[in-house]
Amino acid sequence: MIYAVIMAGGSGTRFWPRSTQENPKQFLKLFGDRTMIQSTVDRLKGFIPEERSMVVTNERYVEKVGAQLPGIPPSFVIGEPVARNTAPCIAAAAQILFNKDPGAVMVVLPADHHVLNDATFRSLLAGATETAMEEQSLVTVGIRPDRPETGYGYIRYNRSAQVKAGSHEAYEVKNFTEKPGRDEAMAFLESGDYLWNSGMFIWKAETILEAFRLYQPDIYDKLGYLKSEKVTQDDLTRFYTSCPSISVDYGIMEKASKVHVLPGDFGWSDVGSWKTVYTLAEKNGLSNCISASKTSVQNSRGNLIHSESNKIISLVGVENMAVVETEDAILVCNLDHSQDVKKVVEHLKGRPDLKKYL
């Protein structure tokens, strides 16, 4: 059977002050009435039911996941005792699913992405699962680039080496490239041979476990801790604390010999900053995106305003700003510099008197 594995362990530092250690980005309502993680599960309906969805998250968020996603079995909410990046996360999920169902196919998705066309997205995933089963391949989803983006990794694919993937086509991957410089990104865009790396993966549990045996034997050996019928939190602690911190891209995908990619065009965004939220959200006639009960906006356009209090938020003569107010913090930044919000978080981490605001 097909299972979803939703990676929800991130801290969302670029979304401070709304995203905090107690309530990170994936649990926020940034678009509409559903949180990011709820929307991730929602868009799989009709393809993968909630009872076959697994969430891998930080141990401290297990109860929060259960509250937001009550349809997911408690045994499928995996609490990581320490953060070890995506390779140990995926290895653990694969082993636990393999214990339950040796024929399991995994659709691995980040919890905090935004998709506009759910039907096209599900159709692409269906094609990807066919490829994963028929080709015994590691499959990923690539996004057709529309600009020379330097914030994403890239996938180079062979446009003449393709296989049928449902109503789509899957292509052999030549190589992966980490985040490029501006000139290199422009060359990638112009060549037509590159896709953005979305961080979504599809494979049989058996196939990815074999890849770990070949390319990450240290992690594979530690999976012995997770081979019991009922994996306990102590088992997870032994596994995670003995694993290196490494991404599945670097640890597996860049080394594997049989990798396919399906190019996707379904209105995807990784929602990486407040500027991305501004771009995707609804705006008024002056291009302001407002989520606040009381505002007075004078001669100002192109701004994002969010307030969680009854205070009136007033803007006068400003453009391209984010003003984000929570109970105990206020962020004011130029939207073009919203990636740098993570620097504020790093500064607060280094200040014992300010850590409480994280």
Steps between C-alpha positions, in 0.01 A plus 500: 500500500594865462582702812573869554800595711480864601817660632398757762804559716607843376523811715394762243748765612419732207144537632583643839326639698195294398712186472651414837657198664163409649299564184713482184402578142337166413237553770408854390203618293676705236235448229135453589359306794730198490855476625787411268515140621122460482505629143773251412279212615188655344648512151562124507131415552376256239854368455635418847260490798595646838525156657789423262678829570804511726639819651861521614545798728692623800415311817362819656239537222344152516195620695461802271497271195239280666281803575523640147476163321279274713445261207862386501563190715707585811749228403561693175610819678874454545673729749866569426695538826771702322519663157718308256389642162300308240701180446448347848140627494426317174694189599299469822168549318598244236592238758184551705283474187692198374437328834127553445480449124804364308343623175448856623550790260593829665401848383731726702390863527606804703222628725538868410462531123219675313328354193238677289381212279433201725355280223806537277722438801321175587515387136875557496546305824297212356733490201802517728380202703460297180859582407626412847331160484565407139857631472608420858632855489547792737260766369487870572287791383663793322342840445536669163694820574362836390787714626871464588431416864811477720318376809419150367701196407475381138451165328653440158305243304534313170212612282560213255489226766141473612249243616123519521374604844122478489389803298842659553861434403788412730858577397837367605687735732855593399604685811400730785644848557493694825379861506679674209618856453301741286691439174490123539128510579439704185695245295291220651178682412607567142616142438160345568675199655445592864217492750472637850546240770168492687610269782218254424583131456318183398637147536432155634608462861703198389680705232602787727613260772725328248635841400587568864676163516711595197568869559449563873593170669550666839138618504380169357674304774332715767157411357533181702364706789172544307428148380268401784127461437425797722766771491527687830624849576809344657565317172474829312736670747762228453469526123505879465776568751727252321440650152690780326316813390478474122245581230349229282600708196868490589501161670297303246366684194832643381659155523226268373527349152130475415307822559204640307334841511152610397482865394211672674299813436230525768552840661767393746677715759717402794371811684848597608448856625251773586543631146376165366195525726437850369531381139255212548244669725196704401552876480281807496485772236824656621678163491507480878458160663324560831426252777411726791181613667588872511715687253547847362706493181578836345687551173652154533496208259656159448518415870424198715332568836425233758382570854376268774391776741234768515759770445452714195781460247568821306720537194578837344693551178675162486528228238622141483498448877404210726353595837435191711375540857445222751426507872858573599692597186488732198686450174545781249703419190534576133338212312806473277707419810254259661741207457718673758241460775690185593786731606271648763435150633873427514554827687231413754651155550823664605331724756394319819277794591315480165472124442151501646377675185596209274 
